[in-house]
Amino acid sequence: MTSTGVRAALGRRSALVIGAVVALVVLVLAGGWYLTREPHDYRVDGPHGSFPAALGSGAPVPSRTVATASRTVELAGGLALLPGKATLSFPEGKQSVRGTSRGITAVSLRDHRAYWTYTRPGRAVIDIAATDGDVFALWNDGQLTRIDSRSGKPRWRHHLDQPLVKEGRQHAQLIAPQHGLVLLVASDRVDAFAADSGAARWTGRPADGCPFALDQNPVFTGTTVVIASRNDRCTVAAYRLDNGGRAWTGPSGVAEVAAHPVAVDDTTVLLTGRQGGTLVAAADGRPVRQLTTPVELWDASGGLVVGAGQPEDSGRDALGVWDASTGRRLWQNPVPTGFRLDGGPLLAGGQVYVTLTPEDGKAKPSLVVLDARTGARKASLDPPIVVPAGLSGDDAASFRDEVQTQVLTIGEGVLAVLEGDEAAFQDEAKGSVALIA
């Protein structure tokens, strides 16, 4: 797979995206999104039993498949959160839990049962984002809700007045809170709300002709949030966390910079290119250092950056890790013969997570974990292929043969592997997942 192909395969990693209801609701108002109190219109069933602790601490060294789901789910401690009618299946006891079309079902990854269900009669959940302690939900009538993950009860409920249905407009993306802010991003605006109260904090607009890319998560730093553009000419725009003022755009004139920002630390952001990338100051966008690598850089953690792609004239995909502060290469290895990279690698807990697929025409994806500093293989596991609901016969067989995979999120002791086609990689709600511990 070429570097361009790897880029096309990258899906947004952290939060669910609106899928089948993209054309249904867009919360974009000419005069702003205003908050009012919402009447008591919800129902909570549960919680049932004790709150399930996370399956582990930190990034796991995977050894088993915990569960599979018919669409992407969010993780909160020991809970898997099912939006709508998603089904979560457990291979050990052959149990399964099906969600509700009217809300969210929190399922214990320990006892394999529904822990609580939060529903709103006559409404549907559009997008959810989670932390260990709370779940944030966006509904099709414009309500924004914060739910306590332990009790299933709302901490606050606010309605975004006068939601407009805009045919052909881009969908909105709900981003879990960081630095006390929860974000709602549409192609032509970003709105920040206080995570503790839901109060509106600020609204930001993209530069002219530079709509936001909704298949990539915004990047938080100590002072700014950096949002990719879906126009490569524009690269990114950064907004101040305190007031939403646009801090910087660009940088302009940097060769082969693509719209894929990566936070290296609280003060530095990496803007990736086809061969390496540019480190810029998070506060003002000032270029700090150029990192030149033979492959595209994808993720950063602990002062390291991981890259993947096909170096020029090599004919094979490669994977490697570089020191973010110096650009020094720690290691670079070709992908094993007969395999290809599906999605971009992730870095967490001193480990590189990547999925590989054979090139023999029969997809048998493998999750591989490598030591970030040496490249030594630490673990590998073949996740089960989960055929999305509604596919059968030849369609199901074709999915099994052609499925692509990538590591979507890494939680406490568990990670999610996204499975799907190119459409799923651009919109995670169209894919299925395997939860690995």
C-alpha positions in Angstrom: 0.0 0.0 0.0 1.4 3.4 -0.9 1.7 6.2 1.6 -1.3 7.8 -0.1 -3.2 4.5 0.4 -2.3 4.4 4.0 -3.6 7.9 4.4 -6.9 7.0 2.8 -7.2 4.1 5.2 -6.9 6.3 8.3 -10.2 6.7 10.0 -10.9 9.1 12.8 -9.5 7.4 16.0 -11.1 8.5 19.1 -14.9 9.1 19.0 -17.8 7.7 17.1 -19.0 9.6 14.0 -22.6 10.0 12.7 -23.1 7.3 10.1 -26.5 6.4 8.7 -28.0 9.6 10.0 -25.4 12.0 8.3 -28.2 13.8 6.4 -30.6 13.7 9.3 -29.4 16.5 11.6 -26.7 19.2 11.5 -26.6 21.5 14.5 -25.5 24.6 12.6 -27.2 27.9 13.3 -26.5 31.2 11.6 -26.7 33.1 14.9 -25.2 30.5 17.2 -26.1 27.5 19.3 -28.1 28.5 22.4 -28.6 26.4 25.5 -31.9 26.0 27.4 -33.0 23.5 30.1 -34.6 20.3 28.8 -37.7 18.9 30.6 -37.6 15.4 32.2 -37.8 13.2 29.1 -35.5 10.3 29.8 -35.6 6.9 31.3 -32.8 5.0 33.1 -32.9 1.2 33.7 -30.2 0.3 36.2 -27.5 0.4 37.3 -27.5 -3.4 37.9 -24.8 -4.7 40.2 -21.4 -3.1 41.0 -19.7 -0.8 38.7 -17.3 -2.9 36.6 -13.6 -1.9 37.0 -11.5 -1.6 33.9 -10.0 -4.8 32.5 -6.5 -3.5 33.2 -4.3 -0.4 33.5 -2.7 1.3 30.6 -2.1 0.0 27.1 -2.5 -3.8 27.0 -0.3 -6.5 25.6 -3.2 -8.3 23.9 -3.9 -12.0 24.5 -7.6 -12.6 23.9 -10.7 -11.3 22.2 -13.1 -9.9 24.8 -16.1 -9.1 22.7 -17.1 -8.2 19.2 -19.7 -5.5 18.1 -21.8 -5.0 15.0 -20.7 -1.3 15.0 -18.2 0.9 16.7 -18.6 1.4 20.5 -17.2 3.7 23.1 -15.2 2.5 26.1 -15.5 3.9 29.7 -13.6 1.9 32.3 -15.0 -1.6 32.3 -18.1 -0.6 30.2 -18.7 -0.8 26.5 -21.3 1.8 25.4 -23.6 0.7 22.6 -25.3 3.5 20.6 -28.6 2.5 19.1 -29.2 -1.1 18.1 -25.6 -2.2 18.1 -25.0 -5.8 19.4 -22.1 -6.8 21.6 -21.2 -10.5 21.6 -19.0 -12.4 24.0 -17.2 -15.4 22.5 -16.5 -17.2 25.8 -20.1 -17.8 27.0 -21.7 -17.1 23.6 -23.7 -14.3 25.3 -24.8 -11.1 23.5 -26.4 -7.8 24.4 -28.4 -5.8 21.9 -28.8 -2.0 22.3 -31.9 0.0 22.0 -32.8 2.3 19.1 -33.8 5.0 21.5 -30.6 5.5 23.4 -27.4 4.1 25.0 -26.8 0.7 26.6 -23.8 0.4 28.9 -22.6 -3.2 29.0 -20.2 -4.7 31.6 -17.1 -6.3 30.0 -16.8 -8.3 33.2 -20.2 -10.0 33.7 -21.4 -9.5 30.0 -24.7 -8.0 31.1 -26.4 -4.6 30.6 -25.3 -2.4 33.4 -27.6 0.5 32.6 -29.7 1.7 29.7 -30.5 5.4 29.1 -33.3 6.1 26.6 -35.4 9.0 25.4 -38.7 8.0 23.9 -39.2 9.1 20.4 -35.5 10.2 20.1 -32.3 8.6 18.8 -28.7 9.1 19.8 -26.6 10.5 17.0 -23.1 10.5 18.5 -21.4 9.6 21.8 -18.1 10.3 23.4 -16.8 8.9 26.7 -14.3 9.3 29.5 -13.8 6.9 32.3 -16.4 8.8 34.4 -18.9 10.2 32.0 -20.7 9.7 28.7 -21.5 12.7 26.5 -24.4 12.1 24.0 -25.8 14.1 21.1 -29.4 13.4 20.2 -31.4 13.9 17.0 -33.5 16.7 18.5 -30.4 18.7 19.4 -30.1 17.8 23.1 -26.6 17.5 24.5 -26.4 15.3 27.6 -23.7 14.4 30.2 -24.4 11.0 31.8 -22.6 9.6 34.9 -21.1 6.3 33.7 -21.6 4.7 37.2 -25.2 5.5 37.7 -26.5 6.0 34.2 -28.2 9.2 35.4 -27.7 12.6 33.7 -25.4 15.2 35.3 -26.8 17.9 33.0 -29.1 18.1 30.0 -29.2 21.1 27.6 -31.0 21.6 24.4 -29.4 23.3 21.4 -32.2 25.6 20.2 -33.6 25.6 16.7 -31.6 22.8 15.2 -31.6 23.1 11.4 -31.7 20.1 9.0 -29.4 21.0 6.1 -29.6 18.6 3.2 -26.1 17.9 1.8 -24.3 19.6 4.8 -21.5 17.7 6.7 -22.4 15.9 9.9 -21.3 17.0 13.4 -18.6 15.3 15.5 -18.8 15.1 19.3 -15.3 15.2 21.0 -14.8 13.9 24.5 -13.6 16.6 27.0 -10.1 17.7 27.5 -9.0 20.8 29.4 -12.5 21.1 30.7 -14.1 21.5 27.3 -16.3 19.2 25.2 -16.4 20.0 21.5 -19.0 19.8 18.8 -17.4 20.1 15.3 -19.2 20.6 12.0 -17.5 21.3 8.7 -18.0 25.0 9.0 -17.8 25.6 12.8 -16.5 24.3 16.1 -18.4 25.0 19.4 -16.9 24.4 22.9 -19.0 23.7 26.0 -18.0 23.5 29.6 -17.7 19.8 30.5 -18.9 20.4 34.0 -22.0 22.4 33.2 -22.7 22.3 29.5 -22.5 26.1 29.3 -21.5 27.5 25.9 -17.9 28.8 26.0 -17.0 29.8 22.4 -17.5 29.3 18.7 -14.7 29.1 16.1 -14.9 29.3 12.3 -12.5 27.8 9.8 -10.6 30.0 7.4 -12.4 30.9 4.2 -12.5 27.9 1.8 -11.0 25.6 4.5 -13.8 23.4 6.0 -12.9 21.1 8.8 -12.1 17.5 8.2 -14.4 15.3 10.3 -12.6 12.0 9.7 -9.8 13.2 12.0 -9.9 14.0 15.7 -9.0 17.5 16.8 -5.6 17.7 18.7 -5.5 19.3 22.1 -2.4 20.9 23.5 -1.8 23.0 26.6 -3.2 26.2 25.1 -4.8 25.3 21.8 -7.0 22.8 19.9 -5.8 22.1 16.4 -8.3 21.0 13.8 -7.4 19.5 10.4 -8.9 20.9 7.2 -10.3 18.7 4.4 -8.5 20.9 1.9 -4.8 20.1 1.8 -4.1 23.6 0.8 -5.2 24.8 4.2 -3.6 22.1 6.4 -4.9 23.0 9.9 -6.3 25.8 12.1 -5.6 26.2 15.8 -8.0 27.9 18.3 -7.2 29.2 21.8 -8.8 27.0 24.5 -9.7 30.0 26.7 -11.7 32.1 24.2 -11.8 30.2 20.8 -9.8 32.9 19.0 -8.0 31.5 16.0 -4.4 31.3 17.1 -2.8 30.3 13.7 -3.4 28.5 10.5 -1.1 26.7 8.2 1.8 26.8 8.1 1.7 28.0 4.5 4.4 27.2 2.1 5.7 24.0 3.8 6.3 21.4 1.2 4.1 18.3 1.2 2.4 19.1 4.5 -0.9 17.2 4.8 -3.9 17.8 7.0 -3.0 15.3 9.8 -1.9 17.0 13.0 -0.4 15.0 15.9 0.2 16.3 19.4 3.8 15.5 20.4 3.4 17.2 23.8 1.6 20.2 25.3 3.7 22.7 23.4 4.5 21.0 20.1 2.3 19.7 17.2 3.5 17.6 14.3 2.1 18.3 10.9 2.7 15.2 8.8 3.9 15.0 5.3 4.4 12.2 2.8 8.0 11.9 4.0 8.2 13.0 7.6 6.6 16.2 8.8 7.1 19.7 10.4 7.1 20.3 14.2 5.4 23.6 15.0 4.8 25.5 18.2 1.3 24.8 19.5 0.7 28.4 20.7 1.5 30.2 17.5 2.3 27.7 14.7 5.9 28.8 14.4 7.9 26.0 12.6 10.4 24.4 15.1 12.0 21.6 13.3 11.7 19.5 10.1 11.5 15.7 10.6 12.6 13.9 7.4 11.7 10.3 7.2 11.1 7.9 4.2 7.5 7.3 5.4 4.6 9.3 6.7 4.4 9.9 10.4 1.2 8.9 12.1 1.2 9.1 15.9 3.3 10.4 18.8 3.7 9.4 22.5 6.5 9.7 25.1 8.7 11.8 22.8 8.6 9.2 20.0 6.8 9.3 16.6 5.8 6.3 14.6 5.7 6.2 10.8 4.4 3.8 8.2 4.1 3.7 4.4 6.0 2.7 1.3 9.4 4.3 0.9 10.2 5.4 -2.7 11.4 2.5 -5.0 11.1 0.0 -2.1 8.0 -1.9 -3.3 7.2 -2.8 0.3 5.4 -1.2 3.2 7.6 -0.2 6.1 7.2 0.7 9.8 9.5 2.7 12.0 9.9 4.9 15.0 11.8 8.2 15.3 12.9 10.5 18.2 10.6 13.5 18.0 13.1 16.0 19.5 16.1 15.1 17.2 14.6 13.2 14.3 17.0 10.3 15.0 15.7 7.0 13.7 15.4 4.3 16.4 14.4 1.5 14.0 12.7 0.9 10.6 11.6 -2.5 9.4 9.9 -3.7 6.3 6.4 -5.3 6.8 6.8 -9.1 6.5 6.7 -10.4 2.9 3.1 -11.2 1.8 1.5 -8.7 4.2 0.2 -5.1 3.8 -0.5 -2.3 6.2 -4.2 -1.5 6.4 -4.4 1.6 8.7 -1.9 3.8 10.4 -0.1 2.6 13.5 -0.8 3.9 17.0 1.7 4.5 19.9 0.7 4.0 23.5 2.5 2.8 26.7 5.8 2.4 24.9 4.3 0.0 22.3 3.4 0.3 18.6 0.0 -1.2 17.6 -0.6 -2.0 14.0 -2.8 -4.4 11.9 -1.5 -6.4 9.0 -3.4 -8.3 6.3 -2.2 -11.0 3.9 -1.9 -10.0 0.2 -3.1 -13.5 -1.0 -6.7 -12.3 -1.7 -8.1 -13.8 1.6 -8.2 -11.3 4.4 -7.0 -12.8 7.7 -6.1 -9.7 9.7 -3.5 -9.8 12.4 -3.0 -7.4 15.3 0.8 -6.9 16.0 2.3 -5.2 19.0 6.0 -4.0 18.9 8.3 -2.5 21.4 8.4 1.2 20.5 12.2 1.6 21.1 13.5 -1.6 19.6 10.9 -2.8 17.1 10.9 -6.2 18.7 7.6 -8.1 18.5 5.9 -8.4 21.8 2.6 -10.0 20.9 0.3 -10.9 18.0 -3.3 -12.0 17.8 -5.8 -12.7 15.0 -9.1 -10.9 15.8 -12.2 -12.5 14.5 -13.8 -11.0 11.5 -17.2 -9.5 12.4 -19.6 -9.3 9.5 -21.8 -6.2 9.8 -25.5 -6.7 10.4 -27.5 -7.0 7.2 -24.8 -8.7 5.1 -25.4 -12.4 4.1 -24.5 -14.8 1.4 -22.1 -13.5 -1.2 -22.0 -10.1 0.4 -20.9 -11.6 3.7 -18.3 -13.8 2.0 -16.9 -10.7 0.1 -16.6 -8.8 3.3 -14.6 -11.6 4.9 -12.3 -11.8 2.0 -11.7 -8.0 1.6 -12.1 -6.6 5.1 -9.6 -3.9 6.2 -8.6 -3.4 9.8 -6.9 -0.8 12.0 -6.5 -0.1 15.7 -9.1 2.5 16.6 -8.8 3.3 20.3 -6.6 2.1 23.2 -8.2 2.2 26.6 -7.4 0.9 30.1 -6.5 -2.8 29.5 -8.5 -3.0 26.3 -8.3 -1.8 22.7 -10.7 -1.7 19.8 -9.9 -2.9 16.3 -12.0 -1.4 13.5 -13.1 -3.7 10.7 -14.7 -2.6 7.5 -14.1 -1.3 4.0 -12.9 2.1 2.8 -16.2 3.7 3.7 -15.8 2.5 7.3 -12.3 3.9 7.5 -13.7 7.3 6.6 -16.8 6.9 8.9 -16.3 4.6 11.8 -20.0 4.1 12.4 -20.1 2.0 9.2 -17.6 -0.5 10.6 -17.7 -3.3 13.2 -15.1 -3.8 16.0 -13.3 -6.4 18.0 -12.4 -5.6 21.6 -9.0 -7.1 22.6 -7.4 -7.4 26.0 
